[in-house]
């Protein structure tokens, strides 16, 4: 039996290392289009008035009383300075919390991109830079969402940046910091949504700087998630053969 156990264990490790090698090769691949947010198009937000927004991304704005609107965010050259990576035509996205008010209601702005998934059980990490000025009034949320074929959310990883040192001074413009969240795709996953969101945005009566800004986002498969998950499977395999 010990000989059989060694053969099965060796085979399992062979499969494990093969899977790790395959996923490690894929881990370098950026899954997002226009991840650095530098490519833009012109969006008409009110008749005759246009702002830049990031190409390849879905943006959606709504206010709790008046409903959908277009001026919830814009791409700005001043919104993505160092310490975020500085690139030619460097742009960042500026969420406009001050567009929320008592008449129209609190503002919500979503910026997201959906990526199809063909292999389940693999880990993914969503990362990016975010910052805020001291008088930003709203919630800043980073989400990694997994959908099945019925377009139901089967897993949602969220990080409320307000609770993750968003306002903590660090000597950088907008107190910019890099954040990341990750999870293993559930078995029935068909797409992943990487999302940055402003929620409950309101004009701050104190005035002053009220910007919430993001830049240089990334979504990549992570072999480290698989590496963590595999040993448990190997233990189960050894026990099954030993019995």
TIROTOR-366381 format. One line per 2 residues: number of its first residue (from 1); their letters; for each residue x, y, z of N, C-alpha, C, O, CB. Coordinates in steps of 0.2 Angstrom, whole numbers, always signed. Atoms other than C-alpha are relative to their C-alpha. Glycine has a CB too. Layout:
<mimis>
NUM> a> X Y Z X Y Z X Y Z X Y Z X Y Z ~ ...
</mimis>
This chain:
<mimis>
1> xx> +4 -6 +0 +0 +0 +0 +4 +6 +0 +3 +11 -3 -5 +0 +6 ~ -4 -6 +0 +14 +12 +4 +3 +2 -7 +4 +7 -9 +6 -1 +5
3> xx> -3 -2 +7 +21 +10 -14 -5 +3 -4 -4 +8 -8 +2 -7 -3 ~ +5 -3 +4 +4 +14 -21 -1 +7 +2 -3 +12 -2 -7 -4 +1
5> xx> +1 -7 -3 +3 +29 -9 +5 +5 -3 +3 +10 -5 +0 +0 +7 ~ -5 -5 +3 +19 +36 -16 -1 +1 -7 +0 +7 -9 +7 -4 +1
7> xx> +2 -2 +7 +14 +34 -34 -5 +5 +0 -5 +10 -4 -2 -7 -3 ~ +5 -5 +0 -2 +43 -31 +2 +7 +2 +0 +12 +0 -6 -2 +4
9> xx> -2 -7 -2 +6 +57 -21 +5 +3 -5 +4 +9 -6 +4 -1 +7 ~ -4 -3 +5 +19 +59 -34 -4 +3 -6 -2 +8 -9 +6 -5 -2
11> xx> +4 -2 +5 +6 +60 -47 -4 +6 +1 -4 +11 -3 -5 -6 -2 ~ +4 -6 -2 -4 +73 -37 +5 +6 +0 +3 +11 -3 -3 -1 +7
13> xx> -5 -5 +0 +12 +83 -35 +1 +3 -7 +2 +8 -9 +6 -1 +4 ~ -1 -1 +7 +15 +82 -54 -5 +4 -3 -4 +9 -6 +1 -6 -4
15> xx> +5 -4 +3 -2 +88 -58 +0 +7 +4 -2 +12 +0 -7 -3 +2 ~ +0 -7 -4 -1 +102 -44 +5 +5 -3 +3 +10 -5 +1 -1 +7
17> xx> -5 -5 +3 +15 +109 -51 -1 +2 -7 +0 +7 -9 +7 -4 +1 ~ +3 -2 +7 +8 +108 -69 -5 +5 +0 -4 +10 -4 -2 -6 -3
19> xx> +5 -5 +0 -7 +118 -64 +4 +7 +3 +2 +12 +0 -5 -2 +5 ~ -3 -6 -3 +4 +130 -54 +4 +4 -6 +4 +10 -7 +5 -1 +6
21> xx> -4 -2 +5 +16 +132 -69 -5 +4 -5 -3 +9 -8 +4 -5 -4 ~ +5 -3 +5 +1 +135 -81 -3 +7 +3 -3 +12 -1 -6 -5 -1
23> xx> +3 -6 -2 -7 +148 -70 +5 +6 +1 +4 +11 +0 -4 -1 +7 ~ -6 -5 -1 +10 +156 -66 +1 +4 -6 +3 +10 -7 +6 -3 +3
25> xx> -1 -3 +6 +12 +159 -84 -5 +5 -2 -4 +10 -5 +0 -5 -6 ~ +5 -4 +1 -5 +167 -85 +0 +6 +4 -3 +11 +3 -7 -3 +0
27> xx> +0 -5 -5 -2 +178 -70 +2 +7 -2 +0 +12 +1 +3 -2 +7 ~ -3 -7 +2 +8 +191 -79 -5 +3 -5 -4 +9 -6 +6 -2 -4
29> xx> +5 -3 +5 -7 +194 -91 -5 +5 +4 -9 +3 +8 -4 -5 -4 ~ +5 -5 -2 -17 +210 -87 -6 -2 -3 -7 -2 -10 +3 +7 -1
31> xx> +6 +2 +2 -35 +206 -89 -5 +6 -2 -9 +5 -6 -4 -5 +4 ~ +4 -6 +2 -42 +224 -90 +2 +3 -6 +8 +4 -8 +1 +4 +6
33> xx> -1 -4 +5 -43 +234 -105 +1 +8 +2 -3 +10 +7 -6 +0 -6 ~ -1 -7 -2 -36 +252 -103 +1 +0 +8 -3 +4 +11 -5 +5 -2
35> xx> +0 +1 -7 -31 +247 -85 +3 +7 +3 +1 +8 +9 +5 -6 +2 ~ -3 -6 -3 -21 +263 -83 -4 +6 -1 -3 +12 +2 +7 +2 -3
37> xx> +5 -6 +0 -36 +274 -87 +2 +5 -5 -1 +11 -5 -2 +2 +6 ~ -3 -5 +3 -26 +284 -99 -4 +2 -7 -4 +7 -9 +7 -1 -2
39> xx> +4 -1 +6 -37 +282 -115 -7 +2 +2 -10 -1 +6 +0 -7 -4 ~ +6 -3 -2 -52 +292 -115 -4 +2 -6 -2 +2 -12 +1 +7 +4
41> xx> +4 -3 +5 -67 +298 -125 -4 +5 +3 -4 +7 +9 -5 -6 -3 ~ +3 -6 -2 -78 +313 -125 -8 -2 +1 -11 -5 -3 +0 +6 -5
43> xx> +7 +1 -2 -95 +311 -116 -4 +6 +1 -2 +11 +5 -1 -5 +6 ~ +4 -6 -1 -109 +324 -117 -4 -1 +7 -8 -6 +7 -5 +1 -6
45> xx> +3 +1 -6 -115 +326 -99 -6 +5 +1 -11 +3 +5 +5 +2 +6 ~ +6 -4 +1 -127 +341 -102 +1 +3 -7 +6 +3 -10 +0 +6 +5
47> xx> +0 -2 +7 -132 +348 -119 +6 +5 -1 +6 +11 +1 -7 +4 -2 ~ -6 -4 +2 -116 +355 -127 +6 +0 +4 +11 +3 +3 -3 +7 -1
49> xx> -5 +0 -4 -105 +351 -113 +3 -7 +1 -1 -12 +3 -2 +3 +7 ~ -3 +7 +0 -93 +336 -114 +6 +0 +5 +9 +5 +7 +3 -1 -7
51> xx> -6 +2 -4 -80 +328 -102 +3 -6 -2 +0 -10 -6 -3 +0 +8 ~ -4 +6 +2 -67 +315 -104 -2 -6 +5 -3 -5 +11 +7 +1 -1
53> xx> +1 +6 -4 -71 +297 -98 +4 -6 -2 +6 -6 -8 -8 -2 +1 ~ -5 +5 +2 -60 +281 -98 -3 -5 -5 -9 -7 -4 +2 -4 +6
55> xx> +2 +5 +5 -62 +270 -114 +0 -7 +3 +5 -8 +7 +4 +1 -6 ~ +0 +7 -2 -67 +252 -111 -3 -1 +6 -3 -7 +8 +7 -2 +0
57> xx> +3 +1 -7 -75 +255 -94 -7 +2 -1 -9 +7 -4 +4 +4 +5 ~ +7 -2 -1 -93 +256 -90 +0 +5 +6 +2 +4 +11 -5 -6 +2
59> xx> +1 -5 -5 -97 +272 -80 -8 +1 +1 -11 +2 -4 +4 +6 -1 ~ +7 -1 -1 -114 +274 -72 -1 +5 +6 +2 +3 +12 -4 -7 +2
61> xx> +1 -5 -6 -120 +289 -61 -8 +0 +1 -12 +0 -3 +2 +6 -2 ~ +7 -1 -2 -137 +291 -52 +0 +4 +7 +5 +3 +11 -4 -7 +1
63> xx> +2 -4 -6 -144 +302 -38 -6 -3 +3 -11 -4 -1 +0 +8 -1 ~ +5 +4 -4 -156 +295 -25 -7 +3 -1 -12 +0 -1 +1 +0 +7
65> xx> +7 -3 +2 -170 +308 -30 -1 +1 -7 -6 -1 -10 +0 +6 +4 ~ +1 -2 +7 -167 +314 -48 +1 -6 -4 -1 -6 -10 +4 +6 -1
67> xx> -2 +6 +5 -160 +297 -55 +6 +1 -3 +11 +4 -1 -6 -1 -4 ~ -6 +0 +4 -147 +294 -68 +2 +6 -2 -2 +11 -4 -1 -5 -6
69> xx> -3 -6 +3 -135 +307 -73 +7 -1 -3 +9 -7 -1 +0 +6 +5 ~ -6 +2 +3 -119 +308 -83 +6 +4 +3 +12 +2 +2 +0 +2 -7
71> xx> -6 -3 -2 -108 +320 -73 +3 -2 +7 +5 +2 +11 -2 +8 +0 ~ -3 +2 -6 -103 +309 -59 +7 -1 +1 +10 -2 +6 -4 -7 +1
73> xx> -7 +1 +0 -85 +307 -64 +3 +2 -6 -1 +3 -11 +2 -8 +1 ~ -3 -1 +6 -73 +312 -77 +8 -1 +1 +11 -2 +6 +0 +8 -1
75> xx> -7 +2 +1 -55 +308 -83 +4 +7 +0 +2 +12 -4 +2 -4 -6 ~ -3 -6 +0 -43 +322 -78 +8 -1 +1 +10 -6 +4 -2 +4 +7
77> xx> -7 +1 +0 -24 +324 -81 +3 +2 +7 +8 -1 +9 +3 +5 -5 ~ -2 -1 -6 -22 +331 -63 -2 -5 +5 +1 -5 +11 -2 +7 +2
79> xx> +2 +5 -5 -30 +316 -55 +4 -6 +1 +2 -10 +6 -7 -2 -2 ~ -5 +6 -1 -16 +303 -57 +7 +2 +1 +11 -1 -3 -2 -4 -6
81> xx> -7 -2 -1 +0 +311 -51 +4 -6 +3 +1 -10 +6 +1 +6 +3 ~ -3 +5 -5 +14 +301 -43 -2 +1 +7 -4 +7 +9 +8 +2 -1
83> xx> -3 +7 +1 +15 +290 -33 -3 -5 -5 +0 -10 -6 +1 -3 +7 ~ +2 +5 +5 +4 +282 -46 +5 +0 -6 +8 +5 -7 -7 +2 -2
85> xx> -5 +1 +5 +14 +276 -61 -2 +6 -5 -7 +7 -7 -1 -6 -4 ~ +1 -5 +4 +17 +291 -72 +1 -2 -8 +7 -5 -9 +5 +6 +2
87> xx> -1 +2 +7 +14 +288 -91 -2 +5 -5 -4 +10 -2 -5 -6 -1 ~ +2 -6 +5 +12 +298 -107 -8 +0 +0 -11 -5 +1 +3 -2 -7
89> xx> +7 -2 -1 -5 +306 -107 -3 -3 +6 -9 -6 +6 -4 -3 -7 ~ +2 +3 -6 -7 +301 -89 -7 +3 +2 -7 +10 +3 +6 +2 +5
91> xx> +7 -2 -2 -25 +302 -83 -2 -4 +6 +0 -10 +7 -5 -1 -6 ~ +3 +3 -6 -34 +298 -67 -8 +1 -1 -10 +6 -4 +3 +2 +6
93> xx> +7 -1 -1 -53 +297 -63 -2 +3 +6 +0 +2 +11 -4 -7 -1 ~ +2 -4 -6 -61 +310 -52 -7 -1 +1 -12 +1 -4 +1 +8 -2
95> xx> +7 +1 -2 -77 +305 -44 -3 +7 +4 +1 +9 +8 -1 -6 +5 ~ +2 -7 -2 -88 +321 -40 -6 -1 +5 -11 -1 +4 -3 +3 -6
97> xx> +5 +0 -6 -96 +319 -23 -4 +6 +1 -10 +6 +3 +4 -2 +6 ~ +4 -6 +0 -101 +337 -24 -6 +1 -4 -10 +5 -3 +5 +6 -1
99> xx> +6 +0 +4 -114 +333 -37 -6 -3 +4 -12 -2 +1 +1 -4 -6 ~ +6 +2 -4 -125 +326 -23 -2 +6 +4 +2 +10 +7 +2 -6 +5
101> xx> +2 -6 -3 -136 +338 -15 -8 -1 +3 -10 -7 +1 +0 +7 -4 ~ +7 +1 -3 -153 +340 -5 -5 -1 -5 -10 -4 -4 -1 +5 +5
103> xx> +5 +0 +5 -163 +343 -21 +0 -6 -4 -5 -9 -5 +1 +6 -5 ~ -1 +5 +5 -156 +329 -32 +1 -7 +4 +0 -12 +2 +5 +1 -5
105> xx> -2 +6 -4 -151 +317 -18 +7 -2 +0 +11 +1 -4 -4 -6 -2 ~ -7 +2 +0 -135 +308 -14 +2 -3 -6 -2 -6 -10 +1 -5 +6
107> xx> -2 +2 +6 -124 +304 -28 +4 -7 +0 +7 -8 +5 +5 +5 -3 ~ -4 +6 +0 -117 +287 -33 +3 -1 -7 +0 +1 -12 -5 -7 +1
109> xx> -4 +1 +7 -104 +284 -47 +3 -7 +0 +7 -8 +5 +5 +6 -1 ~ -4 +6 +1 -98 +267 -53 +4 +0 -6 +2 +2 -11 -6 -6 +0
111> xx> -5 +1 +6 -83 +263 -64 +2 -7 +0 +5 -9 +5 +6 +5 +1 ~ -1 +7 +0 -82 +245 -69 +1 -3 -6 +0 +0 -12 -6 -4 +4
113> xx> -1 +4 +6 -76 +232 -81 -1 -7 +1 +1 -10 +6 +7 +2 -3 ~ +1 +8 -1 -82 +214 -84 +5 -3 -4 +6 -2 -10 -8 -1 -2
115> xx> -5 +4 +4 -70 +201 -89 -3 -7 +0 -4 -10 +5 +7 +0 +4 ~ +3 +7 +0 -76 +184 -95 +5 -5 +3 +11 -4 +3 -1 -2 -7
117> xx> -4 +6 -3 -69 +168 -86 -2 -6 -3 -8 -8 -3 -1 +0 +8 ~ +1 +7 +2 -67 +151 -93 +3 -5 +4 +1 -11 +3 +4 +0 -7
119> xx> -2 +5 -5 -58 +143 -79 -1 +2 +7 +0 +7 +9 +8 -1 -1 ~ +2 -2 -6 -65 +142 -62 +5 -3 +5 +10 -7 +3 -7 -3 +2
121> xx> -4 +3 -5 -56 +138 -45 +7 +4 +0 +11 +2 +4 +1 -7 -1 ~ -6 -4 +0 -42 +151 -49 -1 +6 +4 -6 +9 +3 +2 +1 -7
123> xx> +0 -6 -4 -38 +166 -38 +1 +6 -5 +5 +5 -10 +5 +0 +5 ~ -1 -7 +4 -39 +184 -45 +1 +5 +5 -2 +5 +11 -6 +1 -4
125> xx> -2 -6 -5 -32 +200 -37 -2 +6 -4 +0 +7 -10 +7 +0 +2 ~ +2 -7 +3 -40 +217 -41 +4 +5 +4 +3 +5 +10 -7 +1 +0
127> xx> -4 -5 -4 -28 +231 -36 +0 +7 -4 -2 +7 -10 +7 -2 +0 ~ +0 -7 +3 -27 +250 -39 +2 +5 +5 +2 +4 +11 -6 +1 -4
129> xx> -1 -6 -4 -23 +267 -33 -6 +4 +2 -10 +5 -3 +6 +4 -3 ~ +5 -4 -1 -35 +278 -24 +2 +5 +6 +6 +4 +10 -6 -5 +3
131> xx> -1 -5 -5 -35 +294 -14 -6 +5 +1 -11 +4 -3 +6 +4 -2 ~ +5 -4 -1 -46 +307 -7 +2 +7 +3 +7 +7 +7 -6 -3 +4
133> xx> -1 -6 -3 -46 +325 -2 -3 +0 +7 -8 -3 +8 -2 +6 -4 ~ +3 +1 -7 -50 +329 +17 -8 +1 +0 -11 -2 +5 +3 +5 +4
135> xx> +7 -2 -1 -68 +336 +13 -4 -5 -5 -10 -3 -6 -1 +7 -1 ~ +4 +5 +4 -73 +321 +2 -6 -3 +5 -4 -5 +10 +4 -6 -3
137> xx> +6 +2 -4 -91 +317 +9 -3 -6 -4 -7 -4 -9 -4 +6 +1 ~ +3 +6 +4 -96 +299 +3 +4 -6 +2 +9 -6 +6 +0 +1 -7
139> xx> -4 +6 -1 -90 +281 +4 +3 -2 -7 +0 -1 -12 -5 -5 +2 ~ -5 +2 +6 -76 +275 -8 +0 -8 +1 +3 -10 +6 +7 +3 +0
141> xx> +0 +8 -1 -78 +256 -11 +3 -3 -6 +2 -1 -12 -8 -2 +0 ~ -4 +4 +5 -67 +244 -21 -3 -7 +0 -4 -10 +6 +7 +0 +1
143> xx> +3 +6 +1 -76 +228 -27 +3 -5 -5 +5 -3 -10 -8 +1 -1 ~ -1 +6 +5 -72 +211 -35 -6 -4 +0 -7 -8 +5 +7 -3 +2
145> xx> +6 +3 +0 -88 +203 -40 +0 -6 -5 +3 -5 -11 -6 +5 -2 ~ +0 +6 +4 -91 +185 -47 -7 -1 -2 -11 -2 +2 +4 -6 +3
147> xx> +7 +2 +2 -106 +181 -58 +0 -7 -3 +5 -9 -6 -2 +6 -5 ~ +1 +6 +3 -113 +165 -64 -4 +1 -7 -5 +7 -9 -4 -5 +4
149> xx> +3 -1 +7 -122 +161 -81 -7 +3 +0 -9 +5 -5 +0 -7 -3 ~ +6 -4 -1 -138 +168 -74 +0 +7 +2 -5 +10 +4 -5 -4 +5
151> xx> -1 -7 -2 -130 +184 -70 -1 +2 +7 -3 +8 +9 -4 +5 -5 ~ +1 -1 -7 -132 +182 -52 +7 +1 +3 +12 -3 +1 -3 -6 +4
153> xx> -6 -1 -4 -118 +188 -40 +1 -6 +5 -3 -7 +9 +1 +6 +4 ~ -2 +6 -4 -110 +172 -32 +5 +2 +5 +5 -2 +10 +2 -6 -4
155> xx> -5 -2 -5 -96 +181 -23 +1 +7 -1 +2 +9 -6 +6 -5 +0 ~ -1 -7 +1 -93 +199 -19 +5 +2 +6 +3 +1 +12 -6 +4 +1
157> xx> -5 -2 -4 -77 +205 -11 +0 +7 +0 +1 +10 -5 +7 -3 -1 ~ +0 -7 +0 -78 +223 -5 +5 +3 +5 +6 +0 +10 -7 +3 +1
159> xx> -4 -4 -4 -66 +235 +3 -3 +7 +0 -2 +11 -5 +7 +0 -2 ~ +2 -7 -1 -73 +251 +10 +6 +4 +2 +9 +4 +7 -5 +1 +6
161> xx> -6 -4 -1 -58 +263 +8 +0 +5 +5 +5 +6 +8 +2 +3 -7 ~ +0 -5 -6 -64 +275 +21 +2 -3 +6 +5 +0 +11 -7 +3 +1
163> xx> -2 +4 -6 -60 +261 +34 +7 -2 -1 +9 -6 +3 -5 -5 +1 ~ -7 +3 +1 -43 +257 +26 +5 +6 -2 +8 +6 -6 -1 -4 -7
165> xx> -5 -6 +0 -34 +274 +29 +0 +4 -6 +5 +7 -8 +7 -3 +0 ~ +1 -4 +6 -41 +283 +14 +2 +7 +1 +6 +10 -3 -7 +0 -3
167> xx> -1 -7 -2 -39 +299 +23 +6 +1 +4 +8 +7 +6 -6 +3 +4 ~ -6 +0 -4 -23 +295 +33 +5 +4 -4 +7 +2 -10 +2 -7 +2
169> xx> -5 -4 +3 -10 +308 +28 +6 -4 -1 +9 -8 +3 +2 +7 +3 ~ -6 +3 +1 +5 +301 +19 +5 +4 -4 +10 +1 -6 -1 -7 -4
171> xx> -4 -5 +3 +13 +316 +11 +0 +0 -8 +3 +3 -11 +7 -2 +2 ~ +1 +1 +8 +7 +311 -7 -6 +4 -2 -11 +5 +2 -1 -7 -2
173> xx> +6 -4 +3 -5 +321 -18 -7 -5 +2 -6 -11 +0 +0 +1 -7 ~ +6 +3 -2 -23 +316 -12 +1 -6 +5 -4 -10 +6 -3 -3 -7
175> xx> -1 +6 -5 -15 +304 +1 +0 -6 -4 -3 -11 -1 -4 +0 +6 ~ +1 +6 +4 -14 +292 -14 +3 -7 +4 +9 -6 +6 +3 +1 -7
177> xx> -2 +7 -3 -12 +273 -8 -2 -5 -5 -7 -4 -8 -2 -1 +7 ~ +2 +5 +4 -12 +257 -17 -4 -5 +4 -2 -7 +10 +6 -4 -3
179> xx> +5 +5 -4 -26 +244 -12 +0 -6 -5 +1 -6 -11 -7 +3 +1 ~ +1 +6 +4 -29 +226 -17 -5 -4 +4 -5 -4 +10 +6 -3 -2
181> xx> +5 +5 -3 -43 +213 -14 +1 -6 -5 +2 -5 -11 -7 +3 +1 ~ -1 +6 +4 -43 +195 -20 -5 -5 +2 -7 -5 +8 +7 -3 +0
183> xx> +4 +6 -2 -53 +179 -20 +0 -5 -6 +3 -4 -11 -8 +2 +0 ~ +0 +6 +5 -55 +162 -29 -7 +0 -3 -12 +0 +0 +2 -7 +4
185> xx> +6 +0 +3 -68 +161 -42 -4 -6 +1 -1 -12 +1 +2 +0 -8 ~ +5 +6 -2 -83 +150 -37 +0 -4 -7 +1 -2 -12 -7 +2 +2
187> xx> +0 +4 +5 -85 +135 -48 -4 +2 -6 -3 +0 -12 -3 -7 +2 ~ +4 -2 +6 -99 +142 -59 +1 +7 -3 -3 +10 -6 -7 +0 +2
189> xx> -1 -7 +3 -91 +159 -63 +1 +0 -7 +4 -4 -10 +7 +2 +4 ~ +0 -1 +7 -93 +165 -80 +3 +7 -2 +6 +9 -7 -6 +0 -4
191> xx> -3 -6 +1 -87 +183 -78 +2 +3 +7 -1 +2 +12 -5 +5 -4 ~ -2 -4 -6 -78 +195 -65 -1 +7 -1 +0 +9 -7 +7 -2 +2
193> xx> +1 -7 +1 -82 +213 -62 +5 +3 +5 +4 +2 +11 -7 +2 +1 ~ -5 -4 -4 -68 +224 -56 -3 +7 +0 -5 +11 -5 +7 +1 -3
195> xx> +4 -6 -1 -77 +240 -49 +3 +5 +5 +5 +3 +11 -7 -2 +2 ~ -2 -5 -5 -72 +256 -40 -7 +5 +0 -10 +6 -5 +6 +5 -2
197> xx> +6 -3 -1 -87 +266 -33 +0 +5 +5 +3 +5 +10 -6 -5 +2 ~ +1 -5 -5 -92 +282 -24 -7 -1 +1 -12 -1 -3 +1 +7 -3
199> xx> +7 +1 -2 -108 +280 -14 -1 +5 +5 +3 +8 +9 -1 -7 +3 ~ +2 -5 -5 -118 +292 -4 +4 +7 +0 +5 +10 +5 +0 -2 +7
201> xx> -3 -6 +1 -109 +307 -11 -4 +6 +1 -10 +7 -2 +4 +0 -7 ~ +3 -6 -1 -114 +324 -5 +5 +6 +0 +10 +5 +2 -4 +0 +7
203> xx> -4 -6 -1 -108 +342 -7 +2 +1 +7 -3 +1 +11 -3 +6 -4 ~ -2 -1 -7 -98 +346 +9 -1 +8 +1 +2 +12 -2 +7 -2 +1
205> xx> +1 -8 -1 -105 +363 +16 +6 +3 +2 +7 +9 +2 -5 +0 +5 ~ -7 -3 -2 -87 +366 +22 +4 +2 -6 +9 +6 -5 +4 -5 +5
207> xx> -4 -1 +6 -81 +367 +4 +6 -3 +0 +7 -9 +3 +1 +8 +0 ~ -7 +3 +0 -63 +364 +1 +0 -6 -5 -4 -7 -8 +2 -2 +7
209> xx> -1 +6 +5 -56 +349 -8 -4 -6 +2 -4 -8 +7 +8 -2 +0 ~ +5 +6 -1 -69 +335 -10 +1 -5 -5 -4 -9 -6 -7 +3 -1
211> xx> -1 +5 +5 -61 +324 -23 +1 -7 +2 +4 -8 +8 +6 +2 -5 ~ -2 +7 -1 -61 +305 -23 +3 -2 -7 +0 -1 -12 -6 -5 +2
213> xx> -4 +2 +6 -48 +299 -36 +2 -7 +0 +4 -10 +5 +5 +5 -2 ~ -3 +7 +0 -42 +282 -43 +4 +0 -7 +3 +5 -11 -6 -5 -1
215> xx> -4 +1 +6 -29 +277 -56 +3 -6 +0 +4 -10 +5 +5 +6 +0 ~ -5 +6 +1 -19 +263 -63 -3 -6 +4 +0 -9 +8 +7 +1 +2
217> xx> +4 +6 -3 -31 +248 -59 +3 -6 -4 +6 -6 -9 -7 +0 -1 ~ -3 +6 +2 -26 +230 -62 -4 -6 +2 -6 -6 +8 +7 -1 +2
219> xx> +4 +6 -2 -35 +213 -62 +4 -6 -4 +5 -6 -10 -7 -1 -3 ~ -4 +6 +3 -24 +197 -64 -1 -6 +4 -3 -6 +10 +8 +2 +1
221> xx> +0 +7 -4 -25 +178 -60 +6 +0 +4 +11 +2 +3 -1 -5 -5 ~ -5 +1 -5 -15 +173 -45 +2 -7 +1 -3 -10 +4 -2 +4 +6
223> xx> -1 +7 -2 -6 +156 -44 +1 -1 +7 +0 -7 +10 +7 -2 -3 ~ -1 +1 -8 -3 +160 -25 -6 -3 +3 -6 -7 +8 +2 +6 +3
225> xx> +6 +3 -3 -21 +156 -22 -1 -7 -1 -3 -11 +3 -6 +4 -3 ~ +0 +7 +2 -20 +140 -31 +5 -4 +4 +4 -10 +7 +1 -2 -7
227> xx> -5 +3 -4 -4 +136 -21 -2 -2 +7 -1 -7 +10 +6 +4 +0 ~ +3 +1 -7 -13 +138 -5 -5 -5 +0 -6 -9 +5 -3 +7 +3
229> xx> +6 +4 +0 -28 +128 -10 +2 -8 -1 -1 -12 +1 -5 +2 -5 ~ -2 +6 +2 -18 +113 -17 +2 -5 +5 +0 -11 +5 +5 +0 -5
231> xx> -2 +5 -6 -10 +105 -1 -6 -3 +3 -6 -9 +4 +4 +4 +5 ~ +6 +3 -3 -28 +102 +6 -2 -6 -4 -4 -11 -2 -5 +5 +2
233> xx> +2 +5 +4 -32 +92 -9 +4 -6 +0 +2 -12 -1 -1 +3 -7 ~ -5 +5 +0 -16 +82 -8 -1 -4 +6 +0 -10 +6 +7 +3 -1
235> xx> +1 +3 -6 -20 +78 +10 -6 -5 -1 -6 -11 +1 -1 +5 +6 ~ +6 +5 +1 -37 +71 +5 +1 -6 -4 -1 -11 -3 -6 +5 -3
237> xx> -1 +6 +5 -30 +61 -9 +4 -5 +4 +3 -11 +3 +4 +3 -6 ~ -4 +5 -4 -17 +53 +3 -5 -4 +5 -4 -10 +5 +6 +3 +4
239> xx> +5 +3 -5 -31 +49 +16 -4 -5 -4 -5 -11 -2 -4 +5 +3 ~ +5 +5 +4 -42 +41 +2 +4 -6 -2 +1 -11 -1 -3 +4 -6
241> xx> -4 +6 +2 -28 +30 -4 +2 -4 +6 +2 -11 +6 +6 +2 -4 ~ -2 +4 -6 -23 +25 +14 -5 -4 +3 -4 -9 +6 +3 +5 +5
243> x> +5 +4 -3 -40 +19 +18 -2 -6 -4 -6 -10 -2 -7 +5 +0
</mimis>
